[in-house]
Amino acid sequence: MPGSFEDFPFGPEASVFKVRVPGAAGPKMFALSALAARPLTVSLKCDPVLAEQLRAVHPEITAAYHMSKRHWNGVVCDAALEDQSIRDMIEDSYDLVVASLPRRQREALGWQRIVQAGADG
């Protein structure tokens, strides 16, 4: 994803994915994972309403540990969820972070929000 990179600000055991924008104050995190954890779990930013819906339907999705429980889900990556579902949640997390940036920074990334037909009228 444009501007994304992996970082280890908490040490080698925690992989953090961030998006960096040229000229911005600092990178913004959109994914966090403890690499040695079994099963592997990734924390992802999520719309609060969707986060609750996903948690209600999928036992593999919970409120993320050590994160805002309203805005972050913990997703267990143990084959119970389809890989594409996890990829979609990662993309959604990235999109939420980038959407919160000023327009100039979004444009610098070449990012455009994809609106599903009928979603916004």
TORPA-4810 file (N, C-alpha, C, O; in nm, 3 decimals):
<nodes>
NODE_1_0.084_-0.117_0.000_0.000_0.000_0.000_0.089_0.124_0.000_0.193_0.125_0.067_M
NODE_2_0.052_0.225_-0.071_0.136_0.344_-0.085_0.178_0.403_0.050_0.094_0.428_0.137_P
NODE_3_0.306_0.423_0.066_0.361_0.486_0.187_0.373_0.394_0.306_0.418_0.438_0.411_G
NODE_4_0.335_0.268_0.293_0.339_0.179_0.409_0.478_0.117_0.425_0.551_0.096_0.329_S
NODE_5_0.510_0.088_0.551_0.637_0.023_0.584_0.623_-0.049_0.717_0.535_-0.019_0.797_F
NODE_6_0.713_-0.146_0.739_0.716_-0.221_0.864_0.820_-0.160_0.955_0.928_-0.121_0.911_E
NODE_7_0.786_-0.150_1.084_0.874_-0.089_1.183_0.871_-0.177_1.309_0.781_-0.259_1.326_D
NODE_8_0.970_-0.159_1.396_0.979_-0.235_1.520_1.007_-0.141_1.637_1.109_-0.156_1.705_F
NODE_9_0.917_-0.045_1.663_0.942_0.053_1.769_0.936_-0.005_1.911_0.986_0.056_2.005_P
NODE_10_0.876_-0.123_1.926_0.863_-0.186_2.058_0.960_-0.301_2.076_0.950_-0.375_2.173_F
NODE_11_1.053_-0.318_1.982_1.149_-0.428_1.988_1.123_-0.527_1.876_1.024_-0.515_1.803_G
NODE_12_1.212_-0.625_1.862_1.204_-0.717_1.748_1.084_-0.812_1.752_1.054_-0.876_1.651_P
NODE_13_1.016_-0.821_1.864_0.903_-0.914_1.873_0.770_-0.856_1.830_0.672_-0.930_1.819_E
NODE_14_0.762_-0.725_1.806_0.636_-0.662_1.767_0.651_-0.590_1.634_0.722_-0.490_1.622_A
NODE_15_0.582_-0.643_1.534_0.584_-0.584_1.400_0.473_-0.481_1.390_0.356_-0.511_1.417_S
NODE_16_0.510_-0.359_1.350_0.413_-0.251_1.338_0.415_-0.202_1.194_0.522_-0.171_1.140_V
NODE_17_0.299_-0.195_1.133_0.290_-0.141_0.998_0.233_0.000_1.007_0.132_0.024_1.073_F
NODE_18_0.300_0.091_0.939_0.264_0.232_0.943_0.258_0.286_0.801_0.308_0.224_0.707_K
NODE_19_0.195_0.402_0.788_0.196_0.473_0.662_0.269_0.605_0.685_0.240_0.679_0.780_V
NODE_20_0.364_0.633_0.596_0.442_0.755_0.605_0.410_0.842_0.485_0.403_0.795_0.372_R
NODE_21_0.389_0.970_0.512_0.359_1.065_0.407_0.469_1.170_0.404_0.501_1.228_0.507_V
NODE_22_0.528_1.196_0.286_0.629_1.301_0.279_0.574_1.434_0.330_0.465_1.476_0.290_P
NODE_23_0.648_1.499_0.417_0.607_1.628_0.470_0.513_1.621_0.589_0.479_1.724_0.646_G
NODE_24_0.470_1.500_0.628_0.380_1.486_0.743_0.462_1.482_0.873_0.582_1.456_0.871_A
NODE_25_0.395_1.510_0.984_0.462_1.514_1.114_0.522_1.380_1.153_0.631_1.377_1.210_A
NODE_26_0.456_1.272_1.124_0.507_1.141_1.160_0.420_1.032_1.101_0.308_1.058_1.059_G
NODE_27_0.472_0.910_1.097_0.394_0.799_1.041_0.278_0.761_1.132_0.281_0.786_1.252_P
NODE_28_0.177_0.700_1.073_0.057_0.656_1.145_0.045_0.505_1.137_0.060_0.446_1.030_K
NODE_29_0.019_0.442_1.251_0.010_0.297_1.259_-0.127_0.248_1.210_-0.230_0.309_1.240_M
NODE_30_-0.126_0.137_1.134_-0.253_0.075_1.095_-0.257_-0.075_1.124_-0.362_-0.137_1.108_F
NODE_31_-0.145_-0.135_1.168_-0.145_-0.277_1.204_-0.032_-0.305_1.302_0.075_-0.245_1.295_A
NODE_32_-0.058_-0.398_1.394_0.039_-0.435_1.497_0.026_-0.585_1.522_-0.085_-0.636_1.535_L
NODE_33_0.140_-0.654_1.530_0.135_-0.797_1.555_0.254_-0.841_1.639_0.367_-0.797_1.617_S
NODE_34_0.229_-0.929_1.736_0.334_-0.993_1.813_0.379_-1.115_1.734_0.304_-1.213_1.723_A
NODE_35_0.499_-1.111_1.680_0.543_-1.213_1.585_0.556_-1.352_1.646_0.537_-1.452_1.575_L
NODE_36_0.587_-1.362_1.773_0.608_-1.493_1.835_0.478_-1.554_1.888_0.476_-1.670_1.928_A
NODE_37_0.370_-1.478_1.889_0.243_-1.527_1.943_0.188_-1.640_1.855_0.192_-1.632_1.732_A
NODE_38_0.137_-1.743_1.919_0.073_-1.853_1.849_-0.063_-1.876_1.910_-0.071_-1.902_2.030_R
NODE_39_-0.169_-1.867_1.836_-0.169_-1.831_1.694_-0.136_-1.683_1.675_-0.152_-1.601_1.765_P
NODE_40_-0.091_-1.652_1.554_-0.060_-1.514_1.519_-0.187_-1.430_1.525_-0.291_-1.469_1.474_L
NODE_41_-0.176_-1.313_1.587_-0.287_-1.220_1.595_-0.240_-1.084_1.548_-0.128_-1.042_1.577_T
NODE_42_-0.325_-1.015_1.473_-0.292_-0.881_1.427_-0.399_-0.785_1.476_-0.518_-0.814_1.469_V
NODE_43_-0.355_-0.670_1.526_-0.447_-0.565_1.569_-0.465_-0.469_1.453_-0.368_-0.422_1.393_S
NODE_44_-0.592_-0.439_1.421_-0.624_-0.356_1.306_-0.728_-0.252_1.344_-0.822_-0.279_1.418_L
NODE_45_-0.710_-0.132_1.291_-0.806_-0.025_1.313_-0.934_-0.061_1.238_-0.930_-0.121_1.131_K
NODE_46_-1.048_-0.022_1.296_-1.176_-0.058_1.236_-1.281_0.046_1.273_-1.278_0.102_1.382_C
NODE_47_-1.373_0.070_1.183_-1.487_0.156_1.215_-1.557_0.097_1.337_-1.582_-0.024_1.340_D
NODE_48_-1.591_0.178_1.438_-1.648_0.124_1.562_-1.774_0.039_1.544_-1.788_-0.064_1.611_P
NODE_49_-1.864_0.078_1.456_-1.987_0.001_1.434_-1.953_-0.133_1.369_-2.002_-0.237_1.411_V
NODE_50_-1.869_-0.130_1.268_-1.827_-0.253_1.201_-1.748_-0.342_1.297_-1.763_-0.464_1.294_L
NODE_51_-1.665_-0.282_1.382_-1.587_-0.360_1.478_-1.679_-0.444_1.566_-1.653_-0.563_1.588_A
NODE_52_-1.785_-0.385_1.616_-1.880_-0.459_1.700_-1.950_-0.569_1.622_-1.971_-0.679_1.673_E
NODE_53_-1.987_-0.539_1.497_-2.054_-0.639_1.414_-1.963_-0.758_1.388_-2.005_-0.873_1.398_Q
NODE_54_-1.837_-0.731_1.354_-1.743_-0.839_1.327_-1.719_-0.924_1.452_-1.711_-1.047_1.442_L
NODE_55_-1.708_-0.861_1.567_-1.686_-0.934_1.693_-1.805_-1.023_1.726_-1.788_-1.133_1.779_R
NODE_56_-1.926_-0.976_1.693_-2.047_-1.053_1.723_-2.059_-1.177_1.635_-2.118_-1.277_1.676_A
NODE_57_-2.004_-1.170_1.514_-2.019_-1.280_1.418_-1.901_-1.377_1.421_-1.919_-1.497_1.401_V
NODE_58_-1.781_-1.327_1.447_-1.660_-1.409_1.438_-1.589_-1.417_1.573_-1.538_-1.316_1.622_H
NODE_59_-1.585_-1.534_1.635_-1.514_-1.547_1.763_-1.364_-1.520_1.751_-1.298_-1.495_1.852_P
NODE_60_-1.309_-1.523_1.628_-1.167_-1.497_1.605_-1.135_-1.348_1.608_-1.018_-1.309_1.603_E
NODE_61_-1.238_-1.264_1.616_-1.218_-1.119_1.618_-1.266_-1.067_1.753_-1.381_-1.085_1.791_I
NODE_62_-1.175_-1.002_1.824_-1.205_-0.949_1.957_-1.155_-0.804_1.965_-1.092_-0.754_1.873_T
NODE_63_-1.186_-0.740_2.076_-1.129_-0.608_2.101_-0.978_-0.626_2.116_-0.932_-0.716_2.186_A
NODE_64_-0.901_-0.540_2.051_-0.756_-0.554_2.051_-0.697_-0.526_2.189_-0.737_-0.431_2.257_A
NODE_65_-0.604_-0.609_2.227_-0.534_-0.597_2.355_-0.445_-0.474_2.354_-0.374_-0.450_2.256_Y
NODE_66_-0.447_-0.396_2.459_-0.364_-0.275_2.475_-0.393_-0.166_2.371_-0.307_-0.082_2.345_H
NODE_67_-0.510_-0.168_2.312_-0.547_-0.067_2.213_-0.686_-0.014_2.249_-0.754_-0.070_2.336_M
NODE_68_-0.728_0.092_2.184_-0.863_0.143_2.203_-0.962_0.034_2.161_-0.966_-0.005_2.044_S
NODE_69_-1.040_-0.014_2.255_-1.133_-0.124_2.227_-1.243_-0.081_2.130_-1.304_-0.165_2.065_K
NODE_70_-1.268_0.047_2.121_-1.371_0.098_2.031_-1.323_0.098_1.885_-1.401_0.071_1.794_R
NODE_71_-1.195_0.127_1.864_-1.144_0.148_1.728_-1.050_0.040_1.677_-1.009_0.045_1.561_H
NODE_72_-1.015_-0.058_1.758_-0.917_-0.159_1.716_-0.969_-0.300_1.745_-1.020_-0.327_1.854_W
NODE_73_-0.955_-0.388_1.647_-0.988_-0.530_1.662_-0.860_-0.612_1.666_-0.761_-0.578_1.602_N
NODE_74_-0.864_-0.719_1.742_-0.760_-0.821_1.738_-0.812_-0.936_1.653_-0.919_-0.990_1.680_G
NODE_75_-0.737_-0.973_1.551_-0.781_-1.075_1.456_-0.687_-1.194_1.465_-0.567_-1.181_1.438_V
NODE_76_-0.740_-1.310_1.501_-0.660_-1.432_1.509_-0.644_-1.488_1.368_-0.742_-1.508_1.296_V
NODE_77_-0.521_-1.512_1.330_-0.488_-1.562_1.195_-0.456_-1.711_1.203_-0.341_-1.751_1.189_C
NODE_78_-0.559_-1.792_1.226_-0.537_-1.936_1.243_-0.614_-2.020_1.144_-0.640_-2.138_1.171_D
NODE_79_-0.652_-1.965_1.032_-0.724_-2.032_0.923_-0.874_-2.040_0.947_-0.945_-2.090_0.860_A
NODE_80_-0.925_-1.993_1.060_-1.070_-1.990_1.080_-1.134_-1.884_0.990_-1.246_-1.902_0.943_A
NODE_81_-1.062_-1.775_0.968_-1.107_-1.670_0.876_-1.036_-1.689_0.743_-0.919_-1.730_0.739_L
NODE_82_-1.104_-1.660_0.635_-1.041_-1.669_0.503_-0.933_-1.562_0.491_-0.946_-1.452_0.544_E
NODE_83_-0.826_-1.597_0.420_-0.717_-1.502_0.399_-0.767_-1.371_0.339_-0.722_-1.264_0.377_D
NODE_84_-0.861_-1.380_0.244_-0.913_-1.259_0.180_-0.984_-1.169_0.281_-0.977_-1.047_0.270_Q
NODE_85_-1.053_-1.227_0.378_-1.120_-1.148_0.481_-1.018_-1.071_0.564_-1.039_-0.954_0.598_S
NODE_86_-0.908_-1.136_0.596_-0.802_-1.069_0.673_-0.738_-0.959_0.588_-0.712_-0.850_0.639_I
NODE_87_-0.713_-0.988_0.461_-0.657_-0.884_0.372_-0.751_-0.764_0.364_-0.706_-0.649_0.367_R
NODE_88_-0.880_-0.791_0.354_-0.979_-0.682_0.347_-0.975_-0.597_0.473_-0.984_-0.474_0.466_D
NODE_89_-0.961_-0.661_0.589_-0.955_-0.586_0.715_-0.827_-0.503_0.724_-0.828_-0.393_0.778_M
NODE_90_-0.717_-0.556_0.670_-0.591_-0.481_0.668_-0.607_-0.358_0.578_-0.567_-0.248_0.615_I
NODE_91_-0.665_-0.377_0.461_-0.688_-0.265_0.369_-0.781_-0.162_0.431_-0.759_-0.041_0.415_E
NODE_92_-0.885_-0.208_0.500_-0.977_-0.115_0.567_-0.904_-0.034_0.674_-0.928_0.086_0.689_D
NODE_93_-0.816_-0.099_0.749_-0.740_-0.031_0.853_-0.653_0.077_0.791_-0.650_0.191_0.839_S
NODE_94_-0.583_0.042_0.685_-0.499_0.139_0.613_-0.585_0.256_0.563_-0.549_0.372_0.581_Y
NODE_95_-0.698_0.223_0.502_-0.786_0.328_0.447_-0.838_0.422_0.556_-0.846_0.543_0.535_D
NODE_96_-0.873_0.368_0.672_-0.919_0.453_0.783_-0.811_0.550_0.827_-0.839_0.667_0.853_L
NODE_97_-0.688_0.502_0.836_-0.577_0.588_0.877_-0.551_0.694_0.772_-0.538_0.812_0.804_V
NODE_98_-0.543_0.654_0.646_-0.515_0.750_0.540_-0.629_0.849_0.523_-0.605_0.967_0.497_V
NODE_99_-0.752_0.804_0.538_-0.868_0.893_0.524_-0.866_1.005_0.628_-0.924_1.111_0.606_A
NODE_100_-0.799_0.982_0.741_-0.794_1.083_0.847_-0.686_1.189_0.821_-0.678_1.290_0.893_S
NODE_101_-0.603_1.167_0.720_-0.496_1.263_0.688_-0.553_1.382_0.611_-0.658_1.370_0.547_L
NODE_102_-0.486_1.494_0.616_-0.527_1.608_0.534_-0.525_1.573_0.384_-0.448_1.487_0.341_P
NODE_103_-0.608_1.640_0.307_-0.622_1.610_0.164_-0.488_1.612_0.091_-0.461_1.524_0.009_R
NODE_104_-0.406_1.709_0.119_-0.275_1.718_0.051_-0.191_1.592_0.075_-0.125_1.544_-0.017_R
NODE_105_-0.194_1.540_0.197_-0.117_1.419_0.229_-0.178_1.297_0.160_-0.105_1.210_0.111_Q
NODE_106_-0.312_1.289_0.157_-0.376_1.178_0.085_-0.339_1.182_-0.062_-0.310_1.078_-0.123_R
NODE_107_-0.340_1.301_-0.120_-0.304_1.316_-0.261_-0.158_1.279_-0.286_-0.125_1.223_-0.390_E
NODE_108_-0.069_1.312_-0.191_0.072_1.277_-0.205_0.091_1.125_-0.211_0.185_1.077_-0.274_A
NODE_109_0.003_1.052_-0.146_0.009_0.905_-0.150_-0.057_0.849_-0.276_-0.039_0.732_-0.309_L
NODE_110_-0.135_0.933_-0.345_-0.210_0.884_-0.459_-0.331_0.803_-0.417_-0.381_0.721_-0.494_G
NODE_111_-0.378_0.826_-0.295_-0.488_0.748_-0.237_-0.621_0.810_-0.274_-0.638_0.932_-0.271_W
NODE_112_-0.716_0.725_-0.308_-0.854_0.767_-0.330_-0.944_0.668_-0.262_-0.927_0.547_-0.276_Q
NODE_113_-1.039_0.719_-0.186_-1.135_0.630_-0.121_-1.220_0.564_-0.226_-1.269_0.630_-0.317_R
NODE_114_-1.237_0.435_-0.214_-1.322_0.362_-0.307_-1.459_0.351_-0.242_-1.473_0.294_-0.134_I
NODE_115_-1.559_0.407_-0.307_-1.695_0.406_-0.254_-1.775_0.301_-0.330_-1.781_0.303_-0.453_V
NODE_116_-1.835_0.210_-0.256_-1.916_0.107_-0.320_-2.044_0.170_-0.373_-2.096_0.265_-0.314_Q
NODE_117_-2.092_0.119_-0.483_-2.214_0.173_-0.543_-2.327_0.173_-0.443_-2.357_0.071_-0.381_A
NODE_118_-2.390_0.289_-0.427_-2.502_0.302_-0.336_-2.465_0.330_-0.193_-2.553_0.362_-0.112_G
NODE_119_-2.338_0.319_-0.156_-2.297_0.337_-0.017_-2.312_0.481_0.029_-2.350_0.506_0.143_A
NODE_120_-2.282_0.576_-0.058_-2.291_0.717_-0.020_-2.391_0.793_-0.107_-2.380_0.915_-0.122_D
NODE_121_-2.485_0.723_-0.162_-2.589_0.790_-0.241_-2.550_0.797_-0.378_-2.624_0.850_-0.461_G
</nodes>
